[in-house]
Each structure stands twice: as C-alpha cells, then as structure tokens.
Amino acid sequence: MKKRIIASALALSFVAPCAFAQDAVRISGFGTGALTWTNTDKAEFGRPNQASGATKDVTTGVDSNFGVQADYAVNNWLSVTGQGLVRKDAQDDYGAELAWAFAKAKVSDDVSIRVGRMGLPAFMISDYRNVGYANTMLRPPAEVYSQMLFNTVDGADVIWQHSYAATTYTAQFAVGKSKVDIAGGPSLDGRRVTALNLVAEHGPLTVRFGRVDGHLTLNGSTSLATLLNTLNTVAAGYKFPQAAQLAKDIDVRDKKASFTSLGATLDWNDIVVQSEYAKRKTDSYINDTTSWYVMGGYRIGKFLPYYSHAKLSIDGNVRNGMPAACPAGYPAACTPTLATLNGIVSNLRYTGVSQGEQQTDTIGLRWDFRSSVALKVQFDRVRPNKAAGLLVNAQPGFKGPVTVGAVALDFVF
C-alpha cells in the first residue's frame, strides 16, 4: 500500500510541472521487459536482495523494471529531479520506490551541489545500473553488485568536473544516511555515510575509483537476535567470556564498514571492455570480501556479442574463540550446546543476503535493432563454491552449478 501511494505521488509530481511549465520540465524514462529461467527447481536465481527468483518456470520478475524521471529547471542555476522506479526487490511483488529526489544548484561552471536523495556512487554504473539500455550486459554481475546493498544516499553531495586538454576529470563527495529493506524482513541502516567518486575520461577510456564508508545497523532480524541472546546466556551460565565477545563481534549495531572499488571501461572502434574490482570490509559477521568481473565484447554492425567472468571470494569473517568442548565437570548439555553454536557461527559466512562465494561465466548478445530499443539474450553458468552461493531459497540437496537464461527488451524514452 505504501509503495502504491509513492507511485501516485510521483505521477502527480510529473503531471503538475507539465501542466504549468512545459518549457521548463523534461520527462524521460526507461524500462526492461524480460523473461528469465534456470535449469533447476531446487534453488532460485535473482538479482541482489530479491526475495525470490527464477527456476525452471519462466518469470518476468527478475530482470523487468520501469522508471520515469522528471527534471525541472527552476532557473539557470537551480533544478530539481525526481525518479520513480518499479521493480521486484526485497518484497516478493512489484513495488514502486522513490529512487531519486534532489535539488541541484550550479555554483560555477565546474561545481554543483545537490541536496536530497541521490544514487550512492559505489559502482562504475551506479547512476544507470537500473537502465538496461545504457548497459552492454543484461544485468550487472551479482558477484560485485551484491556486495553493496545501498542504492541511494539521503543527504548532500558536491560534484566538481573540469576538462584539461583531452581528459575530463570528475570528483564527487557525498555525505548522508542510507537504508534498505532486506529480503526476509530485516532492514539495514547506514549512518554517517560518506562516498568518494573519482573519474577520469579520455576519449574511449574511462577509469574510476570509489570509496564508501559508514556505520551499519541491522534491524528486525529474529534469527540474529536469537543467536546473540543464546551466546550471552551461554557466557553467563557456563562462565565462557569468549561467547560474550563473539556475540559482540557478530552483532551488526553501529559497526564500521567500507566498500572500495576500481573500474574501467573502454569503447574503442568496435571493441568494448568493462571491468570492476571491489573490496568490502565490516566489523561484524558480514563477510569481508573480494569481488571482480571482466567483460569483453565486439560490435558487429548492430550486434554486440559479449563474454564476462565474475568471481566473489570471502576474505574473512568473525573469529570464533569459543572452545569446541566443555571442561570436565560441566553439565552434560554444555558440550552439545557449544557444538550447535559453533556450527551456526561457522555457517554465518554463507547465511543471508550477499553472503557466500561463487563465480559466473556469461555469454550474451545485444541487438540494437532500432533507435532507443535493444534486444538482449544472455546465458549465465553460475557455480557456487559452497552452499548456494548467492542463489536464494535453496532446498535440501541442492548442488550447483546452475544455468540461467534470459531474453530482455530494453528501451528509453
């Protein structure tokens, strides 16, 4: 219901400027209509943070979306922008969200300041990650793009852009807060969020460095609260201070986190190359990870075949200092309790959204058969390294790899 209200409000905000200032407002949009399927019913393939995904039954929910954006020029130095997006995300149905809503002031020819809700510049394609037509691949590689769940930042940023000779440099610094609902019910809050985005463009080559820092708090996770309460009970009842320390280390409450990324794109003659490398670090049970992908393609007229390889690896997790067994003389239930808790803790690295290890090989074809419209066909071979990787709703007995197929029609207007 809340998302329907947001969608209605967005529609009204788009109509009103058109009625009273058609010469000052610009409306644009984008969308993707897609069919996605896999070769298994024992696990589901979805985009990062989707509650459900594709199986052997063809679905539209994984890769389809629709967005509308309104830009209103108040005068020659002040403008406002709003963007609404409809897609499937943490809830198991389509919903509308306010993706952007900011005012932009042009301070000088090189400097502008924005205040409101902006895209969080964590990735190479953060500003257009949901615009399928603007991307070569049908979807961004989950191995990298699952490692930062925040899409937006509510706050302010300053952007400087200047050209020296044939190279254009852009520097962006954002500060604010972020929040995202997570599949399964919890929500993740980011406080004291800062983001640095540095870009250099020289002809067909673009290189980028990004860094996001903040403090994370996970709310509404019943399973995490139960684990923490049990660890603290064991610490008090069996006099194991290691259990209390482990509970403190696991907890996601005002914990420091960072996401650092490097990226580059090359569109030279008919050759297209894109790559990103990222490192995530947190002071909680959320994995420290390394992720990367490399994509290469070659344009043949209106066709662009491409291949990519992506990989996500776990660098570290919380250190478990609890003993494997209880000393002699402890109650009989002590050692089985420790064994159960140790098993749960060791499995945390594979539990929850964005937790896991996997690699994916992708082949695809893009066909720009008419202006502002592209047809894409893509096949992915997803190989979880352990458990289900980034696949969701895995059933007992599931074992990869999984083949994913998709056909998508991307458009902009």
N, C-alpha and C positions, 0 to 999 in steps of 0.2 A: 504494500500500500504506500509506504514512504517513497519508494522509487517511482511509483506512478505519479505522485504529487510533484516530485522533482521534474519528471518528464513534462508534465503540464506547465509547470512554471517556466521551464526552458522554452517551450513552444510559445508562450505568451511574450517572453522577453525577446524572441526573434521577430514576432509579428509586429510588436509595437514600434520598433525603430523603422521598419519598412513602411508603416503607415504614415509616419510623420517626418521621416528624413531619409527618403530613399537614396538620395545622392551621397549620404554620409555613411551608410551601413553596407557592409559586404557580407553576404551569406555564402558559405561553401560547405561542402560535406564530403563524406567518403563512406564506403561500405564494402563488405565482402559477403557473398553468398557461397557457402561451401558445404561439401559433403565429405565426411571423414569416417574411416572404418579401420579395423585391425583384423588380424588373423587369430584372435583368441577371445574367449568369453571369461577367462579366469583373472583378468586384470583390465583396467581401463586406461586409455591414453587421453590425457587432457593437457591443456596449456597450464602454466604455473598458477596455482591457487584455485583451479576449478574443482568444484565439489564432485563432479562426475565427468566421465569422458566417453570415448568411443570404444566399442567392442566389435564383434562381427556384424552387428546390426549397424547400418549406415545412420549417422546422426548429423544434424546441422549445427549442433550446439558448440562444438569445439572451436571452430575457426570462423564462424559467421559473426559479423557485427555491423553496426551502423552508427555514424556520427555526424553531427551538424555543428557548425561553428559560425558565430556571428562576431564580426569586428565592426565597432562603431567609432568613427573619428569625431571626437568632441570638437577639436580644433587642430591646428597644425603641429601641436606638440603633445596632445593628450588623447589617448584612445582607450577603449575598453573592449575586452574579449571574453566571450563565453563559449564553452564547448560542452555539448552533451553527448554521451556515449551509451549505446545499448548493446549489451553482450551478456554472455553467461560467465559468471565469476565464482565467488565463494558460495553463493546460493545456487541451488540446483534448478534455476529457471532464469529466463531472460529478465534483466532489470536495467533501469536507466540510472546513470550516475552523472554528477557534475564533475567533468574531468578538468576543465579549466574555468576560471572566473577571476580575471585580474584587470587592473588598470595599469596602463603603461605611460610613463612620462618621458619624453625625449629631452634630456638635459642639454645635449650638444649633438653635433654630427656623429660623434663617436660613442656617446654614453647614453644609456637609457636605464630607467628604474621601473620595476614592476612590483605591485603590491596586490596580494590576493592568493589565489590557488593557481600554481603553475606546475608543469611537469617537472619531476625531480630528475636532474641531469646526471643519471647514474650510468647511462649506456651511450654507445655510439649513436643509436637511433631512438633515444628517449622521447623526443618530441613527435616522432611519427611511427612509433612501434606498433600502433594500432591501425595505421593506414597501410593496408596491404598493397595498394597500388604503388606506394613510394618505396617498397622493398623488393629486392630480387626474389628472395625466398618466400614461400607461402606463409611461414611463421618464423619468428626469431628462435634460435636454438635454446631449448629449455635448460640445457646444461649450464648456460651462463645466465639467462634471463630469469631463472627461478631463484637465484641467489640474492636478489634484492626485491622484496615483495612490495615496497612502497612505490607507487606510481606518481604521486603528487607531493608537493610541499605547500603548506599554508603559511605564508609569511611574506618575505620580500626578497628580491634579488637585484643585482646591478650587473649590467652587461656592457662591456667595452669591446668595440670592434674597429679595427683600422687596417688599412692596406699599406704595405711597404713594398714598392716595386710590384712584382707579380704575385706576392703572397699576402693573403688576408688572415689576420690574427683575431681570434675571439677569446675573451676571458669573461667568465660568468661566476659570480659568487652568490649563493642563496643561503638564507637562514630562516628557520621556522620550525614547524612541527608537522608530523605525518601520522596517519592512521590507516589501517587496512583491516577489513574483516577477513578472517581466515576460514577456509573450508572446514566444516565440522563445528563451528560455533564460536571459537575464541576470536579475540581481536588483538592486534599488535599496535602499540602506541610508540611513536618515535618522538622524543623530546630533545630539545637543544640540537636540532638537526642543522648541520652545515654541509654545503656542497660546493665543490670547486670543479669547474669545467673549462679546460683549455684546449683550443682547437686551432690548427694551422691548415690553411687550404692553399695549395699551389697547383694551378692547372687541374689535371685529372686526379691529383693525390690529396687526400685529407688524412691528417693524423690527429689523435685526440688523447688527452689524459684526464681522468676524472677521479675524484675522491669524495666520499660521503661519510660523515661521522655523526654519531648521535648516541642517545641512551634509550634502550629498549625496555618495554614493559609488556608482558603477555598477560592479558586478562581473560577470564572466563574459561580456562582450561581445567576441567574437572579431573582429568587423569593426572595432570601435573600437580595439582593441589593435593590429590590423594597420595602421590609418591612422596611429596615433601613432608606431609604430615606423618607418614609412616616412618620415614628416615629420622625425623625429630623424635618420634615416640621410641624408636629403637635406641637412639642416642641417650635418651633419658632413662629408659627401662633397663638396658643392658650395659650402661656406662661405656658407650663407644663414642667418644667425641668425633671420631672420623665420620660417623654418619651425619652428625650435625653440620660438619664442614662440607660434606658432599651435598647436603641439601642447599646450603648457601651457594655453592658453586653452580649447581644445576639451575637454581631459580632464575627466572627472567623478570627481574624487577629493578628498573633503573640501571641496567647493565650497559657498559660501553660496547659499541660495535662500530666497525668500519668496513667500507667497501671501496676497493681501489681497482681501477680499470684502465687499460690501454687499448686503443683501437686504431685501425687504419682502413681506408677504402681507396681503391684505385679503379677508375673507369677510363681506360686509355685505349683509343681506337675501338676495337671490338672486344677487348679483354676487360673482365670485371672481377675484382678481387676484394674480399672483405674479411676482416679478422678482428677478434677481441680476446683479451686475456684479463682475467679478474681474480682478485683475492678477497675473501671475506674473513673477518675475524670478529669474535664476540667473547665476552667474559661470562658465558652461560653454557647451557647444554647444546645450544645451537652450534652446529659444526663450523669449525674453521675450514675453508675450502679453497681449492684452486680450480678454476674453470676456464675453458677456452674453446674457440672454434676457428676454423679456416674455411672460407667458401671461395670457389673459383668458377667462373663461367665464361662463355664465349658467345658473343652476339652474332647471329647469322640472319641478316635481314630483320624481320620482325620476331624472330625466335631467339630465345636465350636459354640454352641448356646449362645446368649448373650442378656442381657436386660440393658437398660440405662434410666435414668431420668435426664432431664436437665431443668434449670429454669433461666430466665432473669428477673430482677426486676429493676425498676427505683428508685434510692435513692434521686435524686434531680435534679432541673433544675433552670433556671434563675428566680430570684424573680421579679415579676411584681408589681411595685409600682404605676402604673397609677390608677387614680380614675375610678370608674365604670360609673360615670355620671359627666357632667359639672355643675358648679355653675350657679345659676340664672343670667340671663342677657347675657349669652354666645349665640353665633349664634345657630340657630335651628339644624344645621348639626353637631354640636360638639358632643353631646351625642351619636348619631348613629355611628359617626366615631370612638369614643372610644370603643363602643361595638364591632364593627367589628375588630378593632385592638386587643382588649383583647381576642376575640375568636381565632384569628390567633396565638397569642402568647401562649395561653393555649394549643393549638394543636401542638406546636413545638415538644413537647416530644414524639409525635407519627409520626413525619414527617421526612422523609429522611432515608438514608441507616443506618442501625444499631440502629435506634431509635424505641423503642417500648418495650412491655413486652409480654412474652409468656413462655410456658413450653411444653415439649415434652416427651412422653413416646415412647421408641423404643424397638422393638424385632427384632432379626436377627439371621442368621445362616451363618457361614463361613465353606466352604468345601475346604480343601487343597487336591485336587484330583490328583495333580501331582506336581513335583518339580517346584518351581518358578511361579506357577499359582494357583490362588484361585478363587472360585466362591462364591459370596455372595448374599443373599436375605435379604431384610430389609423392615420393615414396621414401619412408624412413625405416631403417633397421635399427631398433633400439635394443641395446644389450645392457641390462642391469648387471652390475658387478657383484651384487649381493642383495638378497631380499628382492624387493620390487623396484628398486631404484627410485625414479620419480613417477612411476606409474601409480595409479590410485585404485582403491577398493580391490586390492589383490585378495584372491581366495586361497585357502589352504591347498598346497600342491602346485601353486603357480611356479613356473620356471620359464625364464626368457630363453632366447630373445623374442622380440615381437616385431612384426612388420606392420607399418602404418601406411595407409594410402589416403590421398585427399585430392579433390578437384575443387578449385575455387575460382570465382569470378570477382575480380577487384575493380572498383570504379571510384572516380572522384568527380565532383561537380562544383 
